[in-house]
Amino acid sequence: MQRQTPESALPPRHLAITFDDGPDGDMTPKILSTLRDYGVPATFFCIGEQVERFPDILKAIHDAGHELGNHTMTHPHLTKLTDAEIERELRECQAAIEKVVQVPIRYFRPPYGDIDDRVRRIAASLHEEVVLWDVDSLDWSGIPGPAVAANVLPKLKPGAIILMHAGPFAKGTPEALPYVLEVAVAMGYDFVPLAKLHG
């Protein structure tokens, strides 16, 4: 007779959910409310200019226990910039975040996933770890909630990093998020901070 593996001995099925391009005054609070309702931690990769516009929303993200990441100051294509310009984009965003919440920034995500060895080297020199993604919701394109969920759920796998957005153009995200969280949990996944995923 075959022995059953106890559930506690099964490898964890962790996921990390991340939100780019915030904070903003509309989508980000809705996302924060849903994450709070479901007890899910997330990582917000913030644009420095948005941090300066919405410092109270950034503080709300931090106060809710979510991780903060660097998404540059102005959201450019970094590989088209000089080394000095790349460093300035990262440093200015880092400074904008740390001015509001006084926490060191550990993670960096290049806008558009646009990265090369220069960008990696400069991020490393600022002690920031590059984090891309495994599952792209395509919510940035303004698609409705059901389409956002359909882009995420079939592609989930243990250890996956989900890319969503917290900007005004990601109109389907607040609608999709509760469904994505509920179905993922029903599939046996749990959501953890990037720090634990990278553990």
C-alpha positions, 0 to 999 in steps of 0.5 A, a space after each residue: 500500500 502506497 504511503 500518503 505524503 502528509 500535507 505538512 511535508 509537501 513543498 510550499 506553493 508560494 506566490 508573490 504579487 507585485 504592483 508597478 507604477 504607483 502610488 496613485 490616489 484611486 487604484 492604489 487605495 482600492 488595491 490596498 483595501 482588497 489586500 487588507 481584506 484577504 490578508 495578502 502581502 504585496 510589493 509595490 514598485 513605486 515611481 518617484 514622481 508618483 511618490 512625490 505626488 501621493 506621499 500619504 498613499 505611499 505611507 499607507 502602503 508601508 503602514 499596511 506592511 507591504 514591501 516597497 521597491 524602486 521603479 525609477 524616478 520618471 519611468 524611462 527606458 533605462 537602456 537608452 540612458 547613460 550610466 549617470 542618467 540611470 544612476 540618477 533615476 534610481 537614486 532619486 526614486 530611492 531618496 523620494 521613497 526614503 524621505 517618506 517612510 525611512 526604510 531601505 529599499 531592497 528591490 528594483 524593477 526596471 520599467 518595461 523590463 528594459 534591462 542590460 548588464 549596465 542597469 544590473 551593475 548600477 542597481 547592484 552598486 546601490 544595493 538593490 536586487 533586480 526583480 522581474 516577473 513570471 506572470 504578466 497580467 497585461 492589466 496596463 493595457 486597460 483590459 477588464 477584470 475577467 481578462 486580467 484574471 484570465 492572463 494570470 490564473 492559468 500561468 501560476 506555478 510555485 515561486 511565481 512573481 505576478 505583475 500587476 499595476 497600481 496606476 490609473 490605466 489598469 482599470 481592470 485590476 481592482 475588479 480582478 484582484 479578489 478573484 485572483 486571490 481567491 482562486 489562487 488560494 483554492 488552487 493551494 497557493 499562498 502569497 508571501 513577501 518577495 523577501 520570503 520568496 527569495 528566502 
